[in-house]
Amino acid sequence: MSKSSRTSSSSSPDALLNDLRALLTEAETLTAGTVSEQTNDKLADLRARLKEAQESLSEYYDIAKERVTEGARRTDAAIRSHPYESIVIALGVGVLIGALIRRR
């Protein structure tokens, strides 16, 4: 299955979650009956949909991993280029969090 057809069927994480919920509901329905009642076509369709969902999840994971890695690289570069400003900002955030915790 091509990347474009996968993205069009599950274009957002919410749509993917809805697809997974429907898939799990259908799987529970199929497993509730006896094996003799289940048809091979339904099981094959369920397996194909599960494989597609796994591919979509893998794609979302790869995209998220790239974004996190790129953000970490940019943060590291900013800290290295402005070390003193970074220390002051970290100190300020620490003092703010400490003050908020102390209030409670």
N, C-alpha and C positions, 0 to 999 in steps of 0.2 A: 504494500500500500504506500502510495507516495505521501510525502510530507504535507503537500497542499490539501489532499483529501482528508488527512487526519485532522488538520487544523480547522477545516471547514465544518467537520462534524462536531468537534468540541473546541470552539473558538475561545473559550474562557475557562478559568478554573472552576467557576460556578457551574457552568454547563457540564464540565467533566464530572464534578461531584454528583450532579443530578443523574447523569448517565450511569455512574457507578452505583448509585442508590437503586435505580431501576434494574440494573443488572443483578444486584444482590437480591432484590425482591423476587425477580424471576428465578434465580437460582434456588432460593428457599422454596418457591412454589414447586419447582421441578423435583427437589429432593424430598418434599413432603410426601409425594406419592411413591408407589413401589417402582422398582426399576422396569418392570414389564410395561407399565403405563407410559413410560417416557419414550419418545421417539428419537431416533438417531438424528433427525434433522434439527430438532430443537436443541439437542446437546451440541451438535456441530455449530449451530448459530451462536449458542451461548459461549462456546470456546472461542469463536472468532471475535465476538464482542469483547470478551475478556482480554484477548491478545491485543486488540485495538486500544482498550483502556490502559493496559500496561505500557504500550508504546507511547500513548499520550502522556501518561504520568512520567515516563522516562524523559520525554521531551521537555516537560515543564521543569523537571529536576535539573536537567542540563542547563536550561536557560537561567534558572535561579542560581545555580552554582556559578555560572559565568558572571552574573551581575554582582554576586557577593564578592567574588574574587577581584573583579575590576574595582569595586568600591573599596576593598581593603588596600589594593595597590594605590589608588588615588589618595586615600587617607594616609598611608605610609609616606607617600611623596610629599604631601602637605606638611606632615609633622617634621619630616627631615629638612624641608626647606624653611620652616619657621619653628624651630625648636622652642624658643623662649615664649613665643605667643601660645604655643600648644601647652606648655607647662602652666601658664597663667589661666588658660581656659579650663584645664583639668582641675586646677586648684579651685577656681570659682564654682565649677559644677559640684565638686566634692563638698565645699562649704554649703552650697545651696541644699544639697541632699541631706547633709548632716543637720542643717537647721530644720528642714521639714520633718526629719525623723524625730528630732528632739521635741518638736511641738506636740507630738502624739504622746 
